[in-house]
Amino acid sequence: MITSKTVEYPVSGAGLGLRRSMMGEEMPPGAVDFLEVAPENWINVGGRYGRWLREYTERYPFVIHGLSLSIGSPSPLDLELVKSVKGFIREHGIRCYSEHLSYCSDHGHLYDLLPIPFTPEAVTYVAGRIRQVQDVLGQRIAMENVSYYAAPAQEMTELEFINAVLEEADCDLLLDVNNIYVNAINHRYDPVEFLRGLPGARIRYAHVAGHFNEAEDLMVDTHGAPVIDPVWELLQEAYAHFGVFPTLLERDFNIPPLRELVQEVGHVRQLQAGAAGAAMPESSASAPGGMAHARAYR
């Protein structure tokens, strides 16, 4: 088992994806520990939106989650995008850059995240592209396990593919707990077994989100609804197995008032505090300052 004390994280606590629609709402003091944006939506943005983002990056730790790196695409990497992301990281003091282990372009943007074939050849191809991106950035990146609805030309399991890419590329993992749940329903595997098979030492932070129930055996990853209980339970399982790691709430449409999102972020904090308390020896948990000591390792 990986514990929080053996892994260093770029941020700590519970975070929230910052969206432009939140402009005009005041973030309650202490409501979140870190924030995340998609760099493509903010690179070279000026005016009132640029000033608004700057106010937040000066107040909070930030991570970024890319949308269009298209790491599995047959087309050449967009190195100009990578260089722009590098500049954005420096400009705003970004703590971590993550992207999707998928592709979304081929001679043009496809406006969807498509699955990379789970094959040894694809492992080699994708890992080489990730190393190239890391070389240009001069830092590691984290790849997210994605939701998918078909597995073309599959020769490996999803878990085998993810682990092989992370190992060969020597990159980090953005753990999306909701995607594990969605894929487990759609592709009929045990989400807990899958979760425990991931390399905990590579986790930099995690996502939780809501999804849409298309049918009893078909879940669609939408980020458009509150997180459901089975996903919270899977997050608890992740904390119990790997130790407490930074976790961010995503919401991309049907975005409710900020106070409702902050309540969900608060639930992340409750689970983190409970897991940290359960992991401590009884004597230190009951001692004055015991919980503060545990939270320092998140």
Long-range contacts (C-beta under 8 A, 24 or more apart in sequence): 1-200, 1-241, 1-242, 1-243, 2-200, 2-201, 2-203, 2-241, 2-242, 2-243, 3-242, 3-243, 3-279, 4-243, 4-244, 4-245, 4-276, 4-279, 4-294, 4-297, 4-298, 5-243, 5-297, 6-201, 6-243, 7-200, 7-201, 7-203, 7-242, 7-243, 7-245, 9-204, 9-205, 9-245, 9-246, 9-298, 10-61, 10-63, 10-95, 10-96, 10-204, 10-205, 10-246, 11-61, 11-63, 11-95, 11-96, 11-205, 11-246, 12-246, 12-295, 12-298, 13-246, 13-269, 13-272, 13-295, 13-298, 14-246, 14-247, 14-248, 14-249, 14-265, 14-266, 14-268, 14-269, 14-272, 15-63, 15-205, 15-246, 15-247, 15-248, 15-249, 15-265, 16-248, 16-249, 16-261, 16-262, 16-265, 17-65, 17-248, 17-249, 17-250, 17-251, 17-252, 18-53, 18-56, 19-251, 19-252, 19-255, 20-49, 21-255, 22-255, 22-258, 23-48, 23-49, 23-52, 25-257, 25-258, 26-258, 27-56, 27-258, 27-262, 28-258, 28-259, 28-262, 31-262, 31-265, 31-266, 32-60, 32-262, 32-265, 33-60, 33-61, 33-246, 34-60, 34-61, 34-62, 34-63, 34-95, 34-246, 34-248, 35-60, 35-61, 35-62, 35-63, 36-62, 36-63, 36-64, 36-65, 36-248, 36-250, 37-62, 37-64, 37-65, 38-64, 38-65, 38-66, 38-67, 39-64, 39-66, 39-84, 39-85, 39-88, 39-97, 40-66, 40-67, 40-68, 40-81, 41-67, 42-88, 43-84, 43-85, 43-87, 43-88, 44-84, 53-92, 54-92, 57-92, 57-93, 61-95, 62-92, 62-93, 62-94, 62-95, 63-94, 63-95, 63-96, 63-97, 63-98, 63-205, 63-248, 64-88, 64-89, 64-94, 64-96, 64-97, 64-98, 65-98, 65-99, 65-144, 65-174, 65-207, 66-97, 66-98, 66-99, 66-100, 67-100, 67-104, 68-104, 68-105, 68-109, 69-99, 69-100, 69-133, 70-102, 70-103, 70-104, 70-105, 71-99, 71-100, 71-101, 71-102, 71-103, 71-116, 71-126, 71-129, 71-130, 71-133, 71-143, 72-101, 72-102, 72-103, 72-114, 72-116, 72-122, 72-125, 72-126, 72-129, 73-103, 73-104, 73-105, 73-106, 74-103, 74-106, 75-105, 75-106, 75-107, 77-129, 77-132, 77-133, 78-105, 79-136, 82-133, 82-136, 82-137, 83-136, 85-137, 86-136, 86-137, 86-138, 89-137, 89-139, 96-142, 96-172, 96-204, 96-205, 97-137, 97-139, 97-141, 97-142, 98-141, 98-142, 98-143, 98-144, 98-172, 98-174, 98-204, 98-205, 99-141, 99-142, 99-143, 99-144, 100-143, 100-144, 100-146, 101-126, 101-143, 101-144, 101-145, 101-146, 101-162, 101-165, 102-146, 102-148, 113-146, 113-147, 113-148, 114-148, 115-146, 115-148, 115-149, 115-150, 115-151, 115-152, 116-161, 117-151, 117-152, 117-153, 117-154, 117-155, 118-151, 118-153, 118-154, 118-155, 118-156, 118-157, 118-158, 118-160, 118-161, 119-153, 119-154, 119-155, 119-156, 119-161, 120-155, 120-156, 120-164, 122-161, 123-156, 123-161, 123-164, 123-165, 123-168, 124-168, 126-165, 126-169, 127-164, 127-165, 127-168, 127-169, 128-169, 130-165, 130-169, 130-171, 131-169, 131-170, 131-171, 134-169, 134-171, 140-170, 140-171, 140-172, 141-171, 141-172, 142-171, 142-172, 142-173, 142-174, 142-202, 142-204, 142-205, 143-169, 143-171, 143-172, 143-173, 143-174, 144-173, 144-174, 144-175, 144-176, 144-179, 144-207, 145-173, 145-174, 145-175, 145-176, 145-179, 145-180, 145-198, 146-176, 146-179, 147-176, 147-178, 147-179, 147-182, 147-183, 147-186, 147-221, 148-183, 149-186, 151-187, 158-183, 158-187, 158-194, 159-194, 159-197, 159-198, 162-198, 163-197, 163-198, 163-199, 166-199, 166-202, 167-199, 171-202, 172-202, 172-203, 172-204, 173-198, 173-199, 173-202, 173-203, 173-204, 174-203, 174-204, 174-205, 174-206, 174-207, 175-203, 175-205, 175-206, 175-207, 175-238, 175-245, 176-206, 176-207, 176-209, 177-206, 177-207, 177-208, 177-231, 177-234, 177-235, 177-238, 177-247, 178-207, 178-208, 178-209, 178-210, 178-211, 178-221, 178-227, 178-231, 179-207, 179-221, 180-234, 181-211, 181-219, 181-230, 181-231, 181-234, 182-211, 182-219, 182-220, 182-221, 185-217, 185-218, 185-219, 186-217, 186-218, 186-219, 188-217, 191-234, 192-234, 192-237, 195-234, 195-237, 195-238, 195-241, 196-241, 200-241, 200-242, 200-243, 203-242, 203-245, 204-245, 204-246, 205-245, 205-246, 205-247, 205-248, 206-235, 206-238, 206-245, 206-246, 206-247, 206-248, 207-247, 207-248, 207-249, 207-250, 208-232, 208-235, 208-247, 208-248, 208-249, 208-250, 208-268, 209-249, 209-250, 209-251, 210-251, 222-252, 222-253, 223-250, 223-251, 223-252, 223-253, 224-251, 224-252, 224-253, 224-254, 225-254, 226-264, 227-264, 227-267, 232-267, 232-271, 235-268, 235-271, 236-271, 236-274, 236-275, 239-271, 239-272, 239-275, 240-275, 240-278, 243-275, 243-279, 243-297, 244-272, 244-275, 244-276, 244-279, 244-294, 244-297, 244-298, 245-298, 246-298, 247-272, 272-298
